[in-house]
Amino acid sequence: MDIFAYTTLCAIGTNSKIIELEAFLPITNSDIDFSRIIPIPIEKNYNFETINKCELEDLKKWATEHWGTPHNGSIERLEKIYSYGSDSYSIDIRTVFNEPKQIIDEIVKRNPDLDYFIYNQDLFGNSYIGFLKKQHEEFLILSSHDNDSEIQLHEADIQKINLQQMHHLHWDFLEKNYLGAAIKKYLQNIPQNNIL
């Protein structure tokens, strides 16, 4: 059985805000260092040359509680698209067991002037797509898919999206997987009285 969760974070916004996000993210080679986003407290910062099993389990427990996953993430793919009026920056992160939810929340909180799509697939094959409009606090779950059921569109949240504010980069993200394609099809067939 696969022990990994896969998360895509796609940010869309002005070139200057995308550059700020890139500078914020602690990516080295193919890893993202979660401890530079949510630091490990001094009392948990063990010496890895001498760490014992008890200390390692303690550190993994802390990381799972504060990052969402017991280890740093591995970058599976990184993509930046330049476009007139907006740019996009996407990273695919592989983590052990769980989505790094608290890490993603902190990235978004520290870079609030961007739109975000988040796609996650857990180790059981369950997945969702969420959307957060810049400067808004409401995280919208647009669709979900349980491994043993049909795609579930979350129509109440989808209807809060204003199509007039959607750049082609928003559509591009949605086209990249089957959950997004279902959302796009639904969006193109609803009247626009939306608030975001």
N, C-alpha and C positions, 0 to 999 in steps of 0.2 A: 504494500500500500504506500502511496505517495505521502510523505510527511510534510510537504510544503504547501504554503498558501501563496497565492500570486496576487499582487496588487498593482494596478496601474493608476498613477496620479498624473492627470493631464491638466496643466494650467494654461489659461488663455488670457492674454492681455497685451498691453503696450510693450514695446521692446525694452524700455527702461525698467519696467516692473519684472519682466522675465529675466533680465540681467541680474536684478537684485535677488530673485529667487535662486538663480544658478549660484551666485556668490554665497548664499546662505547654506546651501546643501553641502554637507561634508562627504563628498564622493571622491574616493581614491581608487584608481584602477576600476575594479568591478564591484567594489563594496561601498556601502553607505554606513557611516559610523553614527549609530543612534545615540551614543553617549555624548556627542557634540550637539545634539538637539535637545535631549533631556539627559543632563549629566547624572552619572552614578554618584551617590553620596560618598563622602570620604570613608565612612565606616564600612562601605561595601566594596571599595576600590582595592581589591586584593592583588598581591603580587602573583602574576600568572606563572612565575618560575617555581614558586613554593606553595601554590594554592592546594588545599586538601579537598577531599570529596565533599565534606560538610559545607565548606566555604563556597565551593562551586555551585552546589545545590541552592545555597542561600542567595547567591548572585543571580542564578537563573530565575528563582522565584521573584526576586525584586524586579528583574527585567520584564518578566511576563506581566507583573502587576502594573508597571509604569510605562512600558513600551508596547505591550500587547503580545510580545513574543520573546523567547528566552535568549535570542542571539541577534547580532547585527544582520542587516539585509544584504543580499547580493543583487547587483544590478543585472537584469537580464537584457534590457534594451533601454537606450536613451535616444530621444529624437527631438530635434528642434526644427520647427518650421517657421520660416519668415514669410509674412504675407502683408499685403497692404492694409494698414489700420490696426492689425493685431498680429501677434506671434503666438506660437504654442510651444510648450515644453512638456514632454511626456517621459516618465520613467516607469519601467516595469521592475518591480521589486519582488524577489523571492525570499520568503521568510519561513522559519521552522514553525510548524503547527498552526499559527494564527496570523491574521492580519495585524500589522503594526499600527493599530487604530490610534493610540495616544500620540505616536510619532506623526502620523498624518494630520491629526488635529492640531498639533503644535506647529507644523509647517504652515498650515492654512492660517492659523492665528497670527503667526509672525509675518505673514505675507498676505494681508487682507485685500489688496487691490487687484486681485485676479479672480477670474471665474475658474472653478475647479470641477472636473469630472473625476470620479473615483470608481474604478472597477475592481471588484475583489472576487476571487474564487478560492474557497477554502479547500482543505485537504480532502473533503468528501465530494467535491465537485459542485457544491452549492455556490451560487454567485449572485451579485447585485451590481447595479449601476446607480450611483448617487450624483447629485449636482448641488453645488453651492455657488450662488451668484455673489460677486464681489460686494463687500460691505454688508452682506446679509448674514444673519445668524441661523436661519432655518436651512438645515441640510435636507434636501429632498431625495427620497428614495424613488427612483423612476421605474425600475423594474427589478425583478428578482427571479431566480430560477433554482428550485430545489431539484436535486439530481433525479428524483423519481416523478417529477410533475412537469406541467407545461410552464412556459414563461408567464409570469404574473406581472401585468402592467399596473402600476400604482397611479391610477388615473387622477385622483385628487391632487397629487403632487405634480404630475406631468402638466396639468392644466394651469399651474402657477407660473409656467415658463412663458415669456413673451417672445414670440417668434420674430418680431421686428428687431429684437436685440441679439438675435442669433447670427453670428459671423459664420462664414463657410467652414472655419476651423471647428466650430461646435458640431456642425453636420459631419465633418470628416471623422471626428472622434466616434460619433454614434455609428457610422458606417463600418467601423473596424471589427465589430463582433455581432453575433446574432442577437444579443440583448439590445444593443444600440439600434440595430436595424428595425426591430419591433417598435422601439420608442419613436424613431424617426417616422415610420409609417403612421403611427398613431397621431403624432404632432401635426403632420401634414393634413390631417382630416378633422381637426377640431377648430371651432370658432375661437377668435382671439379676444378674450375679455380678461386678460391675465394681469397679474400684479408685479411679477419680477421683470 
